[in-house]
Amino acid sequence: MTNDAITTAHPLSSAQERRLSALLDTVLPASEDGAMPSARELDFLAYLVEQSAEFMPALAQIVDYFDDEFSDQSLADRVALVKEYTKTDTHAFNGLLFRIYDCYYQDDRVRGLIGVLPGAPYPRGNDIEPGDLSLLDTVLAQPRSYRS
């Protein structure tokens, strides 16, 4: 028996990748002064494959919502289209948004630009006394809240 499945390192077609690139730039465009990069400049697909591969089918559906002209439109026009999409599938868009932010703020270049040292926070002098739960006092002092 043969396996007719085609495997590729690129989970999206080139057209889907162009739309995704435009979508990333729409959600997190570069800063006006160019200091902060656009989310388009990060390797979002590699992040997803490694960190959240189960989201790939949803991602394909999201980028397929937009047509091929989406990539060539102005930022303002793309923002309007993305706002419209958020009304059609809020759950999927929120999942995408979470993953874009997660990828963006894990990037060492972005972290450096916002004043956070790149890499893991430990063991750079952050000693925590084993069993010292007093660090949770500020969290425990907050009123209970529930997410819906």
DSSP file (Angstrom, degrees, kcal/mol; ACC not computed):
  #  RESIDUE AA STRUCTURE BP1 BP2  ACC     N-H-->O    O-->H-N    N-H-->O    O-->H-N    TCO  KAPPA ALPHA  PHI   PSI    X-CA   Y-CA   Z-CA
    1    1 A M              0   0    0      0, 0.0     2,-0.3     0, 0.0     0, 0.0   0.000 360.0 360.0 360.0 136.8    0.0    0.0    0.0
    2    2 A T        -     0   0    0      2,-0.0     2,-0.7     0, 0.0     0, 0.0  -0.747 360.0-127.4-105.7 153.4    1.3    3.4   -0.9
    3    3 A N        -     0   0    0     -2,-0.3     0, 0.0     1,-0.1     0, 0.0  -0.883  19.3-173.4 -99.2 113.8    0.9    6.7    1.0
    4    4 A D        +     0   0    0     -2,-0.7     2,-0.1     2,-0.1    -1,-0.1   0.417  44.8 120.8 -87.6   1.8   -0.4    9.3   -1.4
    5    5 A A        -     0   0    0      1,-0.1     2,-0.6     0, 0.0    -2,-0.1  -0.432  58.4-139.2 -69.3 138.1   -0.1   12.1    1.1
    6    6 A I        -     0   0    0     -2,-0.1     2,-0.4     2,-0.0    -2,-0.1  -0.870  18.4-160.9 -97.5 123.8    2.1   15.0    0.1
    7    7 A T        +     0   0    0     -2,-0.6     2,-0.3     2,-0.0     3,-0.0  -0.815  14.4 169.9-106.7 148.8    4.2   16.2    2.9
    8    8 A T        -     0   0    0     -2,-0.4    -2,-0.0     1,-0.1     0, 0.0  -0.991  44.4-128.9-152.4 154.8    5.9   19.6    3.0
    9    9 A A  S    S+     0   0    0     -2,-0.3    -1,-0.1     1,-0.1    -2,-0.0   0.608 100.3  73.1 -77.9 -11.8    7.7   21.9    5.3
   10   10 A H        -     0   0    0      1,-0.1    -1,-0.1    -3,-0.0     4,-0.1  -0.872  62.5-173.1-106.9 102.1    5.3   24.6    4.2
   11   11 A P  S    S+     0   0    0      0, 0.0     2,-0.3     0, 0.0    -1,-0.1   0.641  70.5  53.9 -71.6 -12.0    1.9   23.9    5.7
   12   12 A L  S    S-     0   0    0      1,-0.1    48,-0.0     2,-0.0    44,-0.0  -0.876  88.7-110.7-119.7 153.6    0.3   26.8    3.7
   13   13 A S     >  -     0   0    0     -2,-0.3     4,-2.5     1,-0.1     5,-0.2  -0.261  38.2-104.2 -70.2 168.0    0.3   27.5    0.0
   14   14 A S  H  > S+     0   0    0      1,-0.2     4,-2.0     2,-0.2     5,-0.1   0.880 123.7  51.6 -64.7 -36.4    2.2   30.5   -1.3
   15   15 A A  H  > S+     0   0    0      2,-0.2     4,-2.1     1,-0.2    -1,-0.2   0.912 110.7  48.1 -65.4 -41.8   -1.0   32.4   -1.7
   16   16 A Q  H  > S+     0   0    0      1,-0.2     4,-2.8     2,-0.2    -2,-0.2   0.898 109.5  53.2 -64.6 -39.7   -2.0   31.6    1.9
   17   17 A E  H  X S+     0   0    0     -4,-2.5     4,-2.6     2,-0.2    -1,-0.2   0.887 107.7  51.0 -63.6 -38.5    1.4   32.7    3.1
   18   18 A R  H  X S+     0   0    0     -4,-2.0     4,-2.1     2,-0.2    -1,-0.2   0.922 112.5  46.0 -63.6 -43.7    1.1   36.0    1.3
   19   19 A R  H  X S+     0   0    0     -4,-2.1     4,-2.4     2,-0.2    -2,-0.2   0.898 112.5  50.8 -65.8 -39.6   -2.3   36.6    3.0
   20   20 A L  H  X S+     0   0    0     -4,-2.8     4,-3.0     2,-0.2     5,-0.2   0.918 108.2  52.6 -62.8 -43.1   -0.9   35.5    6.3
   21   21 A S  H  X S+     0   0    0     -4,-2.6     4,-2.1     1,-0.2    -2,-0.2   0.919 111.8  45.4 -58.5 -44.8    2.0   37.9    6.0
   22   22 A A  H  X S+     0   0    0     -4,-2.1     4,-1.6     2,-0.2    -1,-0.2   0.877 112.5  51.8 -66.2 -37.7   -0.4   40.8    5.3
   23   23 A L  H  X S+     0   0    0     -4,-2.4     4,-2.4     2,-0.2    -2,-0.2   0.916 109.1  49.5 -65.2 -43.8   -2.6   39.7    8.2
   24   24 A L  H  X S+     0   0    0     -4,-3.0     4,-2.6     1,-0.2    15,-0.5   0.910 111.6  49.2 -60.7 -42.4    0.3   39.6   10.6
   25   25 A D  H  < S+     0   0    0     -4,-2.1    -1,-0.2    -5,-0.2    -2,-0.2   0.791 110.8  51.6 -68.2 -27.7    1.3   43.1    9.4
   26   26 A T  H  < S+     0   0    0     -4,-1.6    -2,-0.2     2,-0.2    -1,-0.2   0.906 113.2  42.9 -73.7 -43.4   -2.3   44.3    9.9
   27   27 A V  H  < S+     0   0    0     -4,-2.4    -2,-0.2     1,-0.3    -3,-0.2   0.926 135.9  12.9 -70.3 -45.8   -2.5   42.9   13.5
   28   28 A L  S  < S-     0   0    0     -4,-2.6    11,-2.6    -5,-0.2    12,-0.4  -0.698  80.9-177.1-133.5  81.2    1.0   44.2   14.6
   29   29 A P        -     0   0    0      0, 0.0     3,-0.1     0, 0.0    -3,-0.1  -0.301  39.0 -87.5 -72.8 163.5    2.4   46.6   12.0
   30   30 A A        -     0   0    0      1,-0.1     8,-0.1     8,-0.1     5,-0.1  -0.327  53.3 -94.4 -64.4 152.5    5.9   48.0   12.5
   31   31 A S    >   -     0   0    0      5,-1.9     3,-1.7     1,-0.1    -1,-0.1  -0.306  35.4-110.2 -65.4 156.4    6.2   51.2   14.6
   32   32 A E  T 3  S+     0   0    0      1,-0.3    -1,-0.1     2,-0.1    -2,-0.1   0.834 120.3  49.5 -59.7 -33.5    6.1   54.4   12.6
   33   33 A D  T 3  S-     0   0    0      1,-0.0    -1,-0.3     3,-0.0    -2,-0.1   0.515 112.2-121.2 -84.4  -3.5    9.7   55.1   13.4
   34   34 A G  S <  S+     0   0    0     -3,-1.7    -2,-0.1     2,-0.2     4,-0.1   0.468  81.9 115.6  81.5   1.0   10.7   51.6   12.3
   35   35 A A        +     0   0    0      1,-0.1    78,-0.1     2,-0.1    -3,-0.0   0.931  68.9  54.1 -69.8 -45.1   12.2   50.6   15.7
   36   36 A M  S    S-     0   0    0      1,-0.0    -5,-1.9    77,-0.0    -2,-0.2  -0.781  89.7-128.7 -92.7 130.7    9.6   47.9   16.5
   37   37 A P        -     0   0    0      0, 0.0     2,-0.2     0, 0.0    -2,-0.1  -0.299  19.7-108.6 -75.1 160.2    9.3   45.2   13.8
   38   38 A S    >   -     0   0    0     -8,-0.1     3,-1.5     1,-0.1     4,-0.2  -0.499  27.8-115.9 -76.4 154.7    6.0   44.1   12.3
   39   39 A A  G >  S+     0   0    0    -11,-2.6     3,-1.4   -15,-0.5     5,-0.3   0.762 114.9  70.8 -62.4 -23.1    4.8   40.6   13.2
   40   40 A R  G 3  S+     0   0    0    -12,-0.4    -1,-0.3     1,-0.3     4,-0.1   0.784  88.0  63.3 -61.6 -27.9    5.3   39.8    9.5
   41   41 A E  G <  S+     0   0    0     -3,-1.5    -1,-0.3   -17,-0.1     2,-0.2   0.581  91.6  80.1 -77.4  -9.5    9.1   40.0   10.1
   42   42 A L  S <  S-     0   0    0     -3,-1.4     2,-1.7    -4,-0.2     3,-0.2  -0.564  92.6-109.5 -94.6 161.3    9.0   37.0   12.5
   43   43 A D     >  +     0   0    0      1,-0.2     4,-2.0    -2,-0.2     5,-0.1  -0.564  49.0 164.3 -89.6  74.5    8.9   33.4   11.5
   44   44 A F  H  >  +     0   0    0     -2,-1.7     4,-2.6    -5,-0.3    -1,-0.2   0.862  69.8  54.7 -62.8 -39.0    5.3   32.9   12.7
   45   45 A L  H  > S+     0   0    0     -3,-0.2     4,-2.7     2,-0.2    -1,-0.2   0.911 107.7  49.4 -64.2 -41.2    4.8   29.6   10.8
   46   46 A A  H  > S+     0   0    0      1,-0.2     4,-2.1     2,-0.2     5,-0.2   0.906 110.5  51.9 -62.9 -40.1    7.9   28.1   12.5
   47   47 A Y  H  X>S+     0   0    0     -4,-2.0     4,-3.5     2,-0.2     5,-0.5   0.941 111.5  46.5 -59.2 -47.6    6.5   29.2   15.8
   48   48 A L  H  X5S+     0   0    0     -4,-2.6     4,-2.3     1,-0.2     7,-0.2   0.919 110.3  51.9 -63.2 -44.1    3.2   27.6   15.1
   49   49 A V  H  <5S+     0   0    0     -4,-2.7     4,-0.4     1,-0.2    -1,-0.2   0.900 120.7  34.7 -59.6 -40.0    4.7   24.3   13.9
   50   50 A E  H  <5S+     0   0    0     -4,-2.1    -2,-0.2    -5,-0.2    -1,-0.2   0.889 132.9  24.0 -82.0 -40.4    6.8   24.1   17.1
   51   51 A Q  H  <5S+     0   0    0     -4,-3.5    -3,-0.2    -5,-0.2    -2,-0.2   0.734 136.2  13.4-101.4 -25.9    4.5   25.6   19.7
   52   52 A S    ><< +     0   0    0     -4,-2.3     3,-2.2    -5,-0.5     4,-0.3  -0.240  61.1 153.6-152.7  52.3    0.9   25.2   18.4
   53   53 A A  G >  S+     0   0    0     -4,-0.4     3,-1.6     1,-0.3    -4,-0.1   0.779  72.1  68.5 -59.7 -27.4    0.7   22.8   15.5
   54   54 A E  G 3  S+     0   0    0      1,-0.3     4,-0.3     2,-0.1    -1,-0.3   0.676  92.7  61.4 -66.9 -14.6   -2.9   21.9   16.4
   55   55 A F  G <> S+     0   0    0     -3,-2.2     4,-2.5    -7,-0.2    -1,-0.3   0.580  76.9  92.2 -86.0 -10.2   -3.8   25.5   15.3
   56   56 A M  H <> S+     0   0    0     -3,-1.6     4,-2.5    -4,-0.3     5,-0.2   0.882  83.2  50.7 -57.1 -44.4   -2.7   25.1   11.7
   57   57 A P  H  > S+     0   0    0      0, 0.0     4,-1.9     0, 0.0    -1,-0.2   0.919 112.6  47.5 -60.7 -40.2   -6.1   24.0   10.3
   58   58 A A  H  > S+     0   0    0     -4,-0.3     4,-2.3     2,-0.2    -2,-0.2   0.898 110.1  53.2 -65.4 -39.5   -7.8   27.0   12.0
   59   59 A L  H  X S+     0   0    0     -4,-2.5     4,-2.7     1,-0.2     5,-0.3   0.924 106.8  51.6 -60.9 -44.2   -5.0   29.2   10.6
   60   60 A A  H  X S+     0   0    0     -4,-2.5     4,-1.8     1,-0.2    -1,-0.2   0.904 110.6  48.8 -60.2 -41.1   -5.6   27.9    7.1
   61   61 A Q  H  X S+     0   0    0     -4,-1.9     4,-0.7     2,-0.2    -1,-0.2   0.888 110.7  51.4 -66.1 -38.0   -9.4   28.7    7.4
   62   62 A I  H >X S+     0   0    0     -4,-2.3     3,-1.1     1,-0.2     4,-0.6   0.958 112.3  43.6 -64.5 -50.6   -8.7   32.2    8.7
   63   63 A V  H >< S+     0   0    0     -4,-2.7     3,-0.7     1,-0.3    -1,-0.2   0.811 108.4  60.1 -68.2 -26.5   -6.3   33.1    5.9
   64   64 A D  H 3< S+     0   0    0     -4,-1.8    -1,-0.3    -5,-0.3    -2,-0.2   0.687  90.7  70.2 -72.8 -16.4   -8.8   31.6    3.4
   65   65 A Y  H << S+     0   0    0     -3,-1.1     2,-0.3    -4,-0.7    -1,-0.2   0.858  94.0  66.5 -63.8 -34.0  -11.4   34.0    4.6
   66   66 A F  S << S-     0   0    0     -3,-0.7   -47,-0.1    -4,-0.6     2,-0.1  -0.643  85.0-128.2 -91.7 145.3   -9.4   36.8    2.9
   67   67 A D    >   -     0   0    0     -2,-0.3     3,-1.5     1,-0.1     4,-0.4  -0.319  31.3 -97.4 -86.1 174.6   -9.0   36.9   -0.9
   68   68 A D  G >  S+     0   0    0      1,-0.3     3,-0.7     2,-0.2     4,-0.3   0.744 120.6  63.2 -65.4 -24.0   -5.7   37.3   -2.8
   69   69 A E  G >> S+     0   0    0      1,-0.2     3,-1.2     2,-0.2     4,-0.6   0.672  81.3  83.9 -74.1 -16.0   -6.2   41.1   -3.1
   70   70 A F  G X4 S+     0   0    0     -3,-1.5     3,-1.2     1,-0.3    -1,-0.2   0.883  85.0  56.6 -52.3 -42.6   -6.1   41.4    0.7
   71   71 A S  G <4 S+     0   0    0     -3,-0.7    -1,-0.3    -4,-0.4    -2,-0.2   0.777 107.4  48.0 -63.6 -27.8   -2.2   41.5    0.6
   72   72 A D  G <4 S+     0   0    0     -3,-1.2    -1,-0.3    -4,-0.3    -2,-0.2   0.473  91.1 102.2 -94.5  -2.6   -2.2   44.4   -1.8
   73   73 A Q  S << S-     0   0    0     -3,-1.2    -3,-0.0    -4,-0.6     0, 0.0  -0.360  80.3 -94.5 -81.5 161.7   -4.6   46.6    0.1
   74   74 A S     >  -     0   0    0      1,-0.1     4,-2.5    -2,-0.1     5,-0.2  -0.245  36.7-108.2 -67.3 161.7   -3.7   49.6    2.3
   75   75 A L  H  > S+     0   0    0      1,-0.2     4,-2.8     2,-0.2     5,-0.2   0.911 120.1  53.2 -58.4 -43.6   -3.3   49.0    6.0
   76   76 A A  H  > S+     0   0    0      1,-0.2     4,-1.9     2,-0.2    -1,-0.2   0.904 110.4  46.6 -60.8 -41.7   -6.6   50.9    6.7
   77   77 A D  H  > S+     0   0    0      2,-0.2     4,-2.0     1,-0.2    -1,-0.2   0.899 112.8  49.4 -67.6 -40.0   -8.5   48.7    4.2
   78   78 A R  H  X S+     0   0    0     -4,-2.5     4,-2.7     2,-0.2    -2,-0.2   0.906 108.5  53.7 -65.0 -40.6   -7.0   45.5    5.7
   79   79 A V  H  X S+     0   0    0     -4,-2.8     4,-2.6     1,-0.2    -2,-0.2   0.920 108.0  50.4 -59.5 -43.8   -7.9   46.7    9.2
   80   80 A A  H  X S+     0   0    0     -4,-1.9     4,-1.9     1,-0.2    -1,-0.2   0.908 111.9  47.5 -61.3 -42.2  -11.5   47.2    8.1
   81   81 A L  H  X S+     0   0    0     -4,-2.0     4,-2.2     2,-0.2    -2,-0.2   0.891 111.7  49.8 -66.9 -39.2  -11.6   43.7    6.6
   82   82 A V  H  X S+     0   0    0     -4,-2.7     4,-2.4     2,-0.2    -2,-0.2   0.905 108.8  52.7 -67.0 -40.3  -10.0   42.1    9.7
   83   83 A K  H  X S+     0   0    0     -4,-2.6     4,-0.8     1,-0.2    -1,-0.2   0.903 109.5  49.7 -60.4 -39.7  -12.5   43.9   12.0
   84   84 A E  H >X S+     0   0    0     -4,-1.9     4,-0.8     1,-0.2     3,-0.7   0.907 109.2  51.8 -64.6 -41.2  -15.3   42.4    9.8
   85   85 A Y  H >X S+     0   0    0     -4,-2.2     4,-2.0     1,-0.2     3,-1.1   0.895 100.6  61.8 -62.4 -39.7  -13.7   39.0   10.1
   86   86 A T  H 3< S+     0   0    0     -4,-2.4    -1,-0.2     1,-0.3    -2,-0.2   0.789 101.6  53.8 -60.0 -25.5  -13.6   39.3   13.9
   87   87 A K  H << S+     0   0    0     -4,-0.8     3,-0.3    -3,-0.7    -1,-0.3   0.772 109.0  48.2 -77.2 -26.0  -17.4   39.5   13.9
   88   88 A T  H << S+     0   0    0     -3,-1.1    -2,-0.2    -4,-0.8    -1,-0.2   0.834 131.9  10.0 -84.9 -33.0  -17.8   36.3   11.9
   89   89 A D     X  +     0   0    0     -4,-2.0     4,-2.3     1,-0.1    -1,-0.2  -0.522  65.2 165.4-148.6  74.8  -15.5   34.1   14.0
   90   90 A T  H  > S+     0   0    0     -3,-0.3     4,-2.8     1,-0.2     5,-0.2   0.881  77.9  54.5 -59.2 -42.5  -14.4   35.7   17.2
   91   91 A H  H  > S+     0   0    0      1,-0.2     4,-2.0     2,-0.2    -1,-0.2   0.934 110.4  44.3 -61.6 -48.2  -13.1   32.5   18.7
   92   92 A A  H  > S+     0   0    0      1,-0.2     4,-2.2     2,-0.2    -1,-0.2   0.915 114.3  49.8 -64.3 -42.3  -10.8   31.7   15.9
   93   93 A F  H  X S+     0   0    0     -4,-2.3     4,-3.1     1,-0.2    -2,-0.2   0.912 108.8  51.9 -64.9 -40.9   -9.5   35.3   15.6
   94   94 A N  H  X S+     0   0    0     -4,-2.8     4,-2.5     1,-0.2    -1,-0.2   0.885 108.9  51.7 -62.0 -37.1   -8.8   35.4   19.4
   95   95 A G  H  X S+     0   0    0     -4,-2.0     4,-1.8    -5,-0.2    -1,-0.2   0.908 112.3  45.7 -63.5 -41.6   -6.9   32.2   19.0
   96   96 A L  H  X S+     0   0    0     -4,-2.2     4,-2.6     2,-0.2    -2,-0.2   0.932 111.6  51.8 -65.4 -45.7   -4.8   33.7   16.2
   97   97 A L  H  X S+     0   0    0     -4,-3.1     4,-2.6     1,-0.2     5,-0.2   0.915 108.4  51.1 -58.9 -45.5   -4.3   36.9   18.1
   98   98 A F  H  X S+     0   0    0     -4,-2.5     4,-2.5     1,-0.2    -1,-0.2   0.925 112.3  46.5 -57.5 -45.5   -3.0   35.1   21.2
   99   99 A R  H  X S+     0   0    0     -4,-1.8     4,-2.4     2,-0.2    -2,-0.2   0.859 110.5  52.2 -69.8 -35.1   -0.5   33.2   19.1
  100  100 A I  H  X S+     0   0    0     -4,-2.6     4,-2.8     2,-0.2    -2,-0.2   0.955 113.4  44.0 -63.2 -48.9    0.6   36.3   17.2
  101  101 A Y  H  X S+     0   0    0     -4,-2.6     4,-2.7     2,-0.2    -2,-0.2   0.906 112.9  52.3 -62.5 -41.4    1.3   38.1   20.5
  102  102 A D  H  X S+     0   0    0     -4,-2.5     4,-0.6    -5,-0.2    -1,-0.2   0.932 113.8  43.0 -61.1 -46.5    2.9   35.0   22.0
  103  103 A C  H >X S+     0   0    0     -4,-2.4     3,-0.7     2,-0.2     4,-0.7   0.924 115.0  50.6 -62.9 -45.9    5.3   34.7   19.1
  104  104 A Y  H >< S+     0   0    0     -4,-2.8     3,-1.0     1,-0.2     6,-0.2   0.926 111.8  44.4 -61.8 -48.8    6.0   38.4   18.9
  105  105 A Y  H 3< S+     0   0    0     -4,-2.7    -1,-0.2     1,-0.2    -2,-0.2   0.460 107.9  59.0 -84.4   0.7    6.9   38.9   22.6
  106  106 A Q  H << S+     0   0    0     -3,-0.7    -1,-0.2    -4,-0.6     2,-0.2   0.559  80.5 108.0 -93.4 -12.9    9.1   35.7   22.7
  107  107 A D    <X  -     0   0    0     -3,-1.0     4,-2.7    -4,-0.7     5,-0.2  -0.480  69.8-140.6 -68.9 128.5   11.3   37.1   19.9
  108  108 A D  H  > S+     0   0    0     -2,-0.2     4,-2.4     1,-0.2     5,-0.2   0.855 100.8  53.3 -59.8 -37.1   14.6   38.2   21.4
  109  109 A R  H  > S+     0   0    0      2,-0.2     4,-1.9     1,-0.2    -1,-0.2   0.933 112.0  44.2 -64.9 -45.0   14.8   41.3   19.2
  110  110 A V  H  > S+     0   0    0     -6,-0.2     4,-1.6     2,-0.2    -2,-0.2   0.924 112.5  52.3 -64.7 -44.5   11.4   42.5   20.4
  111  111 A R  H  <>S+     0   0    0     -4,-2.7     5,-3.2     1,-0.2     4,-0.3   0.904 109.6  49.4 -59.8 -41.9   12.2   41.7   24.0
  112  112 A G  H ><5S+     0   0    0     -4,-2.4     3,-1.1     1,-0.2    -1,-0.2   0.888 108.2  53.9 -63.5 -38.8   15.4   43.7   23.8
  113  113 A L  H 3<5S+     0   0    0     -4,-1.9    -1,-0.2     1,-0.3    -2,-0.2   0.778 110.0  46.4 -68.6 -26.8   13.5   46.7   22.3
  114  114 A I  T 3<5S-     0   0    0     -4,-1.6    -1,-0.3    -3,-0.2    -2,-0.2   0.349 123.9-102.1 -97.3   6.6   11.0   46.7   25.1
  115  115 A G  T < 5S+     0   0    0     -3,-1.1     2,-0.5     1,-0.3    -3,-0.2   0.654  79.4 129.9  88.2  15.9   13.8   46.4   27.7
  116  116 A V      < -     0   0    0     -5,-3.2    -1,-0.3    -6,-0.2    -2,-0.2  -0.897  62.7-116.4-104.0 129.6   13.4   42.8   28.6
  117  117 A L        -     0   0    0     -2,-0.5    -5,-0.1    -3,-0.1    -6,-0.0  -0.396  35.3-114.1 -62.5 135.2   16.6   40.7   28.6
  118  118 A P  S    S+     0   0    0      0, 0.0    -1,-0.1     0, 0.0     2,-0.1  -0.308  76.3  29.8 -67.9 155.9   16.4   38.0   25.9
  119  119 A G  S    S-     0   0    0    -13,-0.2     0, 0.0     2,-0.0     0, 0.0  -0.288 107.2 -22.6  91.1-176.9   16.4   34.4   26.9
  120  120 A A        -     0   0    0      1,-0.1     4,-0.2     2,-0.1    -3,-0.0  -0.369  55.7-129.4 -68.4 145.5   15.0   32.7   30.0
  121  121 A P  S >  S+     0   0    0      0, 0.0     3,-0.8     0, 0.0     5,-0.2   0.694  72.3 106.1 -71.7 -17.7   14.7   34.8   33.1
  122  122 A Y  T 3  S+     0   0    0      1,-0.3    -2,-0.1     3,-0.1     5,-0.0  -0.863  70.2  15.4-110.7 147.4   16.6   32.3   35.3
  123  123 A P  T 3  S+     0   0    0      0, 0.0     2,-2.2     0, 0.0    -1,-0.3  -0.620  85.8 112.0-104.8  46.7   19.3   32.0   36.6
  124  124 A R  S <  S-     0   0    0     -3,-0.8     3,-0.1     1,-0.2    -2,-0.1  -0.298 109.2 -63.4 -80.7  57.0   20.2   35.7   36.2
  125  125 A G  S    S+     0   0    0     -2,-2.2     2,-1.4     1,-0.2    -1,-0.2   0.609  95.5 133.7  80.7  11.2   20.1   36.5   39.9
  126  126 A N        +     0   0    0     -5,-0.2     2,-0.4     2,-0.0    -1,-0.2  -0.608  33.8 179.8 -94.4  75.4   16.4   35.8   40.4
  127  127 A D        -     0   0    0     -2,-1.4     2,-0.5    -3,-0.1    -5,-0.0  -0.618   8.7-168.5 -81.3 132.1   16.7   33.7   43.6
  128  128 A I        -     0   0    0     -2,-0.4    -2,-0.0     7,-0.0     3,-0.0  -0.984  24.4-123.7-122.3 126.3   13.5   32.4   45.0
  129  129 A E    >   -     0   0    0     -2,-0.5     3,-2.3     1,-0.1    -2,-0.0  -0.522  36.7-110.7 -66.3 122.5   13.5   30.9   48.5
  130  130 A P  T 3  S+     0   0    0      0, 0.0     3,-0.1     0, 0.0    -1,-0.1  -0.319 101.5  11.4 -56.9 131.8   12.1   27.4   48.2
  131  131 A G  T 3  S+     0   0    0      1,-0.2     2,-1.2    -3,-0.0    -2,-0.1   0.468  87.4 138.6  81.3   1.4    8.7   27.2   49.8
  132  132 A D    X   +     0   0    0     -3,-2.3     3,-0.7     1,-0.2    -1,-0.2  -0.676  21.0 171.9 -83.7  98.3    8.4   31.0   50.1
  133  133 A L  G >   +     0   0    0     -2,-1.2     3,-1.9     1,-0.2     4,-0.2   0.416  53.9  96.5 -87.4   1.8    4.8   31.6   49.2
  134  134 A S  G >  S+     0   0    0      1,-0.3     3,-1.6     2,-0.2     4,-0.3   0.746  70.6  71.7 -64.4 -20.5    4.9   35.3   50.2
  135  135 A L  G <  S+     0   0    0     -3,-0.7     3,-0.4     1,-0.3    -1,-0.3   0.719  93.1  56.7 -65.2 -19.4    5.5   36.1   46.6
  136  136 A L  G <> S+     0   0    0     -3,-1.9     4,-2.9     1,-0.2     3,-0.3   0.482  77.6  97.2 -89.1  -3.1    1.9   35.2   45.9
  137  137 A D  H <> S+     0   0    0     -3,-1.6     4,-1.8     1,-0.2    -1,-0.2   0.884  82.4  50.0 -55.9 -42.6    0.5   37.7   48.4
  138  138 A T  H  4 S+     0   0    0     -3,-0.4     4,-0.5    -4,-0.3    -1,-0.2   0.865 113.2  47.0 -66.6 -33.8   -0.2   40.3   45.8
  139  139 A V  H >4 S+     0   0    0     -3,-0.3     3,-1.1    -4,-0.3    -2,-0.2   0.926 112.5  48.5 -70.8 -44.8   -2.0   37.8   43.7
  140  140 A L  H 3< S+     0   0    0     -4,-2.9    -2,-0.2     1,-0.2    -1,-0.2   0.772 104.0  61.7 -67.7 -24.6   -4.0   36.5   46.6
  141  141 A A  T 3< S+     0   0    0     -4,-1.8    -1,-0.2    -5,-0.3    -2,-0.2   0.679  85.4  95.9 -74.8 -17.0   -5.0   40.0   47.6
  142  142 A Q  S <  S-     0   0    0     -3,-1.1     3,-0.1    -4,-0.5     2,-0.0  -0.435  87.1-104.6 -72.0 146.5   -6.8   40.6   44.3
  143  143 A P        -     0   0    0      0, 0.0    -1,-0.1     0, 0.0     2,-0.1  -0.381  45.1 -93.7 -66.8 151.5  -10.5   40.0   44.3
  144  144 A R        -     0   0    0     -3,-0.1     2,-0.3    -4,-0.1    -4,-0.0  -0.376  48.9-178.3 -64.7 141.6  -11.6   36.8   42.6
  145  145 A S        -     0   0    0     -3,-0.1     2,-0.4    -2,-0.1    -3,-0.0  -0.988  12.5-153.4-142.3 152.0  -12.5   37.1   39.0
  146  146 A Y        -     0   0    0     -2,-0.3     2,-0.4     2,-0.0    -2,-0.0  -0.965   9.3-139.7-128.9 141.9  -13.8   34.7   36.4
  147  147 A R              0   0    0     -2,-0.4    -2,-0.0     1,-0.1     0, 0.0  -0.781 360.0 360.0 -98.3 143.8  -13.4   34.7   32.7
  148  148 A S              0   0    0     -2,-0.4    -1,-0.1     0, 0.0    -2,-0.0   0.414 360.0 360.0-105.7 360.0  -16.3   33.7   30.5
